[in-house]
Amino acid sequence: MNGFTAPNWLGGRGGLLTPYTEMTLTDDSRRYRLGLQWQLGKRFSLDLTGEHTETDSSTPTDSILLKGELRF
């Protein structure tokens, strides 16, 4: 897994912070995504994603998604 070591905000458990981008282009649509994934040990991860979508047939849409995962 590639990324950066996150600051130790949680008592020495900074975790791994991985930025990512995505761009999808087709004949009639465009989608851009930008996000960060924070892996804190083997049990907890957090993912923050922003997305902008444009199509020829509708108005552009923007969204923000925050997803958390706890394994037990």
C-alpha positions, 0 to 999 in steps of 0.5 A: 500500500502506498501513501504517507504516514499520517500525523500522530493525532491519536496517541501514536497511531497516525496510520497511512494516508493515501490521496487519489484522483480519477478522471473518466472521459466518454463521448457524452460525459466527464467525471472527476474524483479526488479523495483521501483514504486513511488506514488506521491499523487493520481494523479501521479505515476512513475514505473521503471522496469529492466527485464532479460529474458533467453530462451533455443531457443534464446539469453538472452534479457535485457530491461528497462521500464520507465512508468509514469501515470498522472490522471486528 
